[in-house]
Amino acid sequence: MADDSRQVRLFATCLADQFDPEAAMAAADVLEAAGCTVAFDAEQTCCGQPAFNLGHRDEARQVALRHIRLYDGTTGPIIVPSGSCGSMMKVYWPTLFAAGSDERAAAERVAKRVEEWSRFLVRDLGWLPERDAEAPERRVAYHPACHGLRVLGLDGEAERLLAATGHRLVPLPRADNCCGFGGGFSVEMPEMSGKILEDKLDCVEGATASGAGTVAALDIGCLMHMRGGHERRTGTTEGHGGCPAYRHVAVLVRDALRARGERSDVAPGPRESAAGEP
């Protein structure tokens, strides 16, 4: 891969910005550990997927166009630590604009640069940290979120990152089943969403019975949905009373790198500010 492909832009996602900023910071930390320079465009907001999924195409188009104009004047990969947002940007943004239009052409240019975080590291960069034989065993169950699995075709990248950083993957029964979140789906159809969630939590408890203390995923929406459901089910907070911790894969990988001291610069530091760019 060309050196300029290591000059990347991070699309943090609105859920990370509002509810789990550590996940976005960890994603940037790991990219830097892999030798990338990370820029963050402070003008970014939502990718438009909630409006798109609820049928509000005009509103989704406006949000998408705002970001397309932001990114079309830049270069380098646009890295998204979410299969859900990544699929919206890479697959669905171009569909919002008429074929042959300038907006469609710009959307397609930007979409070609969008890459999901784990795929970019493992497939595009070919980066995996060297396994640490002395690392303490950390048992983790991995939930492959729907958009990454079914739309982007992610295939083992997150699991390879976890395994390379000392995590022992505990099988999650029916792992590829949806957790029931689905963005607006969980709001519009709460009863069905709740039933899907209960089945997923039964599967999670099968993994925790086999020693998993953490559930990992690449989508914060799924993690929030499962965490909230599990805390209600157990009447405790995560990490206590039978409720496992729920963490973004980037956080687990970053923390493992810190713990073993593989790099002295894994801790968060100053990054390029891109707020003033077009």
N, C-alpha and C positions, 0 to 999 in steps of 0.2 A: 504494500500500500504506500502511495506517495506520502512524503512528509507533510504536505499541506492538508492531508486528511486527518492529521492529528491536531489541527486547529479547529476546534468544534464549538458549536453553540448549543447550550443546554436549554431545552424547553421544559421548565420545571413542572408544569401542570397546575391548575388552580387548586386541586385537592391537596397537593403537597404544599402549596403556598399558604393555604388557609388552615390545614389540619395536621400536616406532617412535614414541616420544612426540613426536619432532619433527613428524611428520605432523599430530598433533592440535593442537600448538601453532601450526603454520603455518595450519591451518584456522581457528583462532581469530583469528590475526593478520589474515588476509584478510577475515574477517567484520568485524573492527574497522575495517579500511581502507575497507570499504563502508558504514561509519557505524553498525554494530551495537554494542550493549553485550552482552558475552558472559558468561553465568553458567555455572559448572561445578559440578555436583552431585557432591561427592566420594564419596557413597555408591554411585554407579553401579558396576556390574561388567559381566558378560557379558549380552548380549541374550537368550541361551538358544538361539541357532540351532544350535550343535553338538549339543545334546541333542535338539532338534526333528528335525534331519536324520537322526539315528541312531535315531529312533523312540521316544525316551524322553519321551513326552508329559507325564507327570506331573512330571518334573523340569523340563522346559521351562516348564510352567505355573507352577511355583513361582518360577522365576527371572523370568518375565514379570510375574507378579503383584507381586513385590517392586518392580519398576520402575514398574509402573502406579500403585501406591500412592504412590510417590515423586513421580511427575510429575503425578498427577491433582490434587494440591493446589497446583499452580503454574500459571502462565500463559505464553503466548508460544510461538513455534515451537521445536521440538526438532530441532536440526540434527545430522545424522549424516554424517560424511565417509567413507561406505562404502555402496555400493549393496546389499551383502550384508546388513549389519546393518539398514540402513534398510528393506529389504523385509521382514525378519523383524518389525520393530516396526510397520510401517505396514500390512502385508498379513496376516501370519500370527498376530500376537498375538491379535486378536479371535477367531480360529478355535479357540483353545485353551479357550474358555469356552462354556458352554451358552447358547443363544439365550434372551433374556429375563432372564438373570441379572444381578445388580448388577455382577459382575465383567466380564461381556461389555460392558455399557454403559460402564463405566470404561475398558476396553480400547479401545473405539471412540472415546471422547472423546480419549484420548491419541493414538491412531493418526492421527486427523485433524490433529494438530499436528506430526507427524513429517515432516520434509522432508530429502531428500538434499542435501548441501552445495552442489554445483555447480548443481543445479536451483534451489535457493533463491536463490542469488546472481543467476543469469542470468534466470530466468523470474519469480520472485516479486518480487525487488527491482528487476529490470531493470538490474542493475549490471554494467558492464564498464569497466575502466580505459581511459582514452584511449590509443590506440596511440602508441608512442614511435618516431618515424622514425629516431632516432639509436641505438636499442638494437642491440647486437651480435646477429647471427643465432645462434640456438640451435636446432639440429636435433633434433627429438624425434619418436619413434614412439609412438602412443597405443594402448593395449590397452583396449577397452571390456569391462569385466568382466561376467560373465553376468547376475547378479541385477539390476544397474543397467540393463542393456540390455533384458533379457527380462521382468523382473518390474515394474520401475519405469518402463520406457519412456524412459530417458534418451536424448536425441537431439541430440547436438552441443554440449551445454553445456560440457563439459570442454574440447573442442577450441576453442570460442570464447574461453574464459578463457586458454588457452595462446597462441592467436594474438594476442590483445589485449596480451599481455605479452611480445611479441617472439620467440615460439617459431615456428619453421617446422616444420610438420607433415610428416613424411616418411611416405608410405603404408606401412602394415604389411600385408603379404599375408595374406589370410584373417583380417582383424583380428577379426571377430566369432566366431572359433573359441575354444572354451574353452582355458584354459591347463592344465587337468588337476587343479587344486587341489581345489575343491569341499569344503573342510573335511574332514569325516570320510571322504569318498570317497577321498582320496589315501592314507588310512591303511588303509581296508578293502579297497581294490582298487589296490594300489600298481603292479602291472604295467600295468594299463590307464591309470592316471593318468600313469605314466612315458611311455607311448607318446604320449599326448595332449600331454604337455609337450615331448617331442622334436619333434613337428610344430610346436608353437608356437615353439620356439627356432629351428627352421629358418626360420620366417617372420621372426623378429626379426633373424636374420642377413641376411636379404634387405634389411631396413630399414637395418641398420648398413652394409651395402655401399653404400647410397645416401646415407650420410653421417650417419645418426642416431647420436648419441653417448649418448642417454638414452632409456629406455623409461618412459613415464608410465602410471599407472593410478589409479583411485579406490579400489581395495581393496588393503589391505596384505597380505592372504593371497595374492593373486595375485602381488604384487610379490616376496614372500618365496619363493614356489614357483619363479617364473621365475629369480630371482637365484641361488638355490641350485643349480638345475639348470644354469644357464649357467656358474657357477663350477666345478662338477664337470666340465662338458664341456670347458672351456678350461684347467682347471688353474690358473686365476688368480683374483684377486679382481675385483669389479666395477670398471669403469673402466680395466682393464688387459688387455693381451693378447687383445683381441677381445671381451671381455665388457663390454657397455655398463653405464652406471649405471642403476639402477632406482629411481624416485622417485615419491612420491605427487604428484598434480597440485597439491595445495595448497602443497607445498614449493617447486615450481618457480615458481608464481605469486607466492608470498611473496618468494622470493629475487629475482625479477625486479623487483618493486616496490621492494625495498630498493636494488637496484643502480641504479635510475634516480632514486631519491630523490623519488618522487612524493609520498610522505607522510613526515613526520618521525616519525610514531608507529606505523610499521609494525613496528618492533622489539617483541619481547614485553615486556609490562609487567604491572602488577598488574591482576587482574580480580576481579569480584564473586565472593565465596565464597558458595556456596549449601549448604554442608555441613549447616547446622542446620535447613534447611527440611524440611517433612514429605514 
